[in-house]
Amino acid sequence: MPKTSARLLSLLSLLQARRDWPGALLAERLDVSPRTVRRDVDRLRELGYPVVAMKGPDGGYRLDAGTELPPLLFDDEQAVALAVALQIATTTGAGIEEAAARALNTVRQVLPARLRHRVDTLRVTAVDRPAIRPEPQVDSDVLMAIGAAVHGREVLRFDYSPVSGPVRATAGTSEGCADTPAAPPGSAAPPGSAEPPGSPTGAPRPSPPRAGTPMPPQVPPSPTPHTGTLPQTPQHTDPPPPPPRRVEPHHLVTWGRRWYLVAWDLDRDDWRTFRADRITPRTPTGPRFPPRELPGGSVAAFITARFRGVDATQGPDGVGGWPCRGEVILALPAAEVLRHTREGIVEELGPDRCRVVLGSWSWPGLAAAIGRFDADIEVIGPPELSSAFAHLATRYAAAAQARAAPNP
């Protein structure tokens, strides 16, 4: 009996390793007869594994999808990878923390002692970066509905809820992507940036009365002189809800703990990115559509370019994906600059001198990023970067003078 059980596990492992297995090859791998393979396949079927027999000159077997989840068999590397992935599932923003914890406990219970020890020694503490407000969670059912439409290449209809507060998004690129870099304070907002709901662009918003301020008395309306009746107060009616969005969904991606749908908007005839936590899918889905070529060649290049506010067709070349790119010489060792630079080109020119090429979403932003190294700076180019340094120098000098001025 132990020999039969071990052979069944070996057979199951082989069936999971590739899609189709000829019967003769399975018998050779297990060192048994084809008749024994047929009996072992029947035993696996009794345990709930949907093994399908393939017809043909040689015949064969395939582990197919079933209606229930049977026990799974993982090799050592798969088991450790699964345990690590489940531990960091709390940072996905998909609202699956409790399910991931239960799945990890289930996997751990069936692990062999040697693997359980490896998993227990690798304790991962998932820590999110501090945020002013909690990151939005996406319902797993919404993700499944979006994923099904992407996989089936079916037109997706959904309601898109408004976002609270000001959101800046590059025109023609995204729909309420709060992570899109905003223009620096005091500069012109990028085209298409959204203002707070209910506030016209550029119009001042009325300030609420301070606490303790008496409210003006409410004067009742007077009767009209001709009819002696009170005038009719116009009834406030809510605007009709916007029509559902109609898109061709192409990719479901994550960026900064948020989920986004990359899709071709049929009504706007352009590519858009939608935040998944604001999507409420409608059923049924629409007709099937042929796939389109995504700008930039890949979804990674497309998303990176959209959040940087540049054309996705430019293609990444070091720091070339940023709309502003400058070159300077810093009076610092290259090794010290590299420790604080995720993106860019750093070239050593001497023991205390290096050439740095960086990119950013604005020239003042690039100048501020270079200034944080606290070293002497020699601007190589372009002239816009030199102007940005002069602009910041004037502003910083004014701030220092205001700080040093005595209070009246």
Buried (B, 14 or more C-beta within 10 A) or exposed (E): EEEEEEBBEBBBEBBBEEEEBBBEBBBEEBEBEBEBBBEBBEBBBEEEBBBEEEEEEEBBBBBEEEEEEEEEBBEEEEBBEBBBBBBEBBBBBBBBBEEBBEBBEEBBEEBEEEBBEBBEEEEEEEEEEEEEEEBBBBBEEBBEBBEBBBEEBBBBBBBBEEBEEBBBBBEEBBBBBBBBBBBEEEEEBBEEBBBEEEEEEEEEEEEEEEEEEEEEEEEEEEEEEEEEEEEEEEEEEEEEEEEBBBBBBBBBBBBEBBBBBBBBBBEEEEBBBBBBBBBEBBEEBBEEBEEEEBBBEBBEBBBBBBBBBBBBEBBBEEBEBBBBBBBBBBEBBBEBBBEEBEEBEBEEEEEEBBBBBBBBBBBBBBBBBBBEBEBEBEBEEEEBBBBBBEEBEEEEEEEEEEEEEEEE
